[in-house]
């Protein structure tokens, strides 16, 4: 996947969230970023926030899944090592 800092990568990441967040596009995010003043937040940070919102929605609606889904790996403190999507 292309870098999240470039337009192609940003559009690809947004496409993954459109099932959950209707009517969102890169131009709208760029416009909102301008309103927040330069230096306060980057476009890819806003896209990351949308991805977090999407994951939270999936967790709350019991449609999220974990990667890897076939093992229960834990770190030295006993915390599960997984990505929830």
C-alpha positions in Angstrom: 0.0 0.0 0.0 1.3 3.5 -0.8 2.5 5.8 2.0 -0.2 7.4 4.1 1.5 10.8 3.5 0.7 10.7 -0.2 -2.6 11.3 -2.0 -2.8 7.8 -3.4 -2.3 6.2 0.0 -4.7 8.6 1.6 -7.4 7.8 -0.9 -6.9 4.1 -0.5 -7.2 4.4 3.3 -10.3 6.4 3.0 -11.8 3.9 0.6 -11.5 1.3 3.4 -13.6 3.4 5.8 -16.4 4.5 3.4 -18.6 1.5 4.3 -18.8 2.9 7.8 -18.3 6.7 7.3 -20.6 7.9 4.5 -19.8 10.9 2.3 -16.2 11.3 3.3 -13.5 12.3 0.7 -10.0 13.6 0.7 -11.0 17.1 -0.4 -13.3 17.5 2.6 -10.6 16.3 4.9 -8.1 18.7 3.4 -10.5 21.6 3.8 -11.1 20.7 7.5 -7.3 20.5 8.0 -7.0 24.1 6.7 -9.6 25.3 9.2 -7.4 23.8 12.0 -4.4 26.0 11.1 -1.1 24.8 9.8 1.1 22.8 12.2 -1.8 21.6 14.4 -2.7 18.5 12.5 -1.8 16.8 9.3 -4.2 15.2 6.8 -2.9 11.7 7.5 -3.6 12.3 11.3 -7.2 13.0 10.5 -7.4 9.9 8.3 -5.9 7.9 11.2 -8.6 9.3 13.5 -11.3 8.2 11.0 -9.8 4.7 11.0 -9.9 4.6 14.8 -13.5 5.7 14.8 -14.3 2.9 12.3 -12.6 0.3 14.4 -14.4 1.5 17.5 -17.7 1.2 15.7 -16.8 -2.3 14.6 -15.9 -3.3 18.2 -19.2 -1.9 19.5 -21.2 -3.7 16.8 -19.3 -7.0 17.3 -18.0 -7.0 13.7 -14.3 -6.4 14.5 -11.7 -9.1 14.2 -8.2 -9.6 15.5 -5.0 -10.3 13.6 -3.6 -12.8 14.0 -6.8 -14.6 14.5 -5.4 -18.1 15.0 -3.1 -17.6 18.0 -3.0 -16.1 21.5 0.5 -14.5 21.6 1.3 -12.4 24.7 4.1 -10.1 25.6 6.3 -10.3 28.7 3.5 -8.5 30.8 0.8 -10.9 29.6 -0.9 -8.5 27.2 -2.3 -9.9 24.0 -0.2 -9.0 20.9 -2.9 -8.3 18.3 -4.3 -5.7 15.9 -8.1 -5.2 16.1 -9.8 -4.1 12.8 
